[in-house]
Amino acid sequence: MRGFKAKGRLTEAGLFARLLWRNMQLASPRLPTLDALVPIPSSREAILQRGFNPAGEIARELASLSGVSLRGAWCRRTRETSSQKTLDWRARQQSVRGLYEAQVPQACGWVGLVDDVLTTGSTLEEASEALLRAGAKGVVALVAARTLAK
């Protein structure tokens, strides 16, 4: 993941997407049919620094593999925040509170919310709640990597 995010090895997005797609196939009897894939939006600062949104790149590759529509505009940030790297669980929760808003079509079913790394789950929880408030029937978190608990 470090080479992908820090060094811009965009080809690794395909690797992460293939791993996610394989896990989705294995979970298919229990996984609801997804109407759309929505990446977690990166901050403007992170995009300027990296040149891309890691979750967006993984979601784009996953959409290509799965045939599920990519809907990056369905979720957006309401404000800019600083990096969460040094924040503990509680501070992360507070920093993302109200951070996302979403717009989904009225007939929207289940959404696959794509993120590159899961640390505390605060980001996914907040974005999921925004999608549900906007009318999504349900949200499935699709995460490429998980940090180890400290």
Salt bridges, closest charged atoms under 4 A:
GLU12 OE2 - ARG9 NH1 3.64
GLU57 OE1 - ARG60 NH2 2.47
GLU61 OE2 - ARG60 NH1 3.70
GLU80 OE2 - ARG44 NH2 3.93
GLU101 OE2 - ARG76 NH2 2.58
ASP116 OD2 - LYS5 NZ 2.84
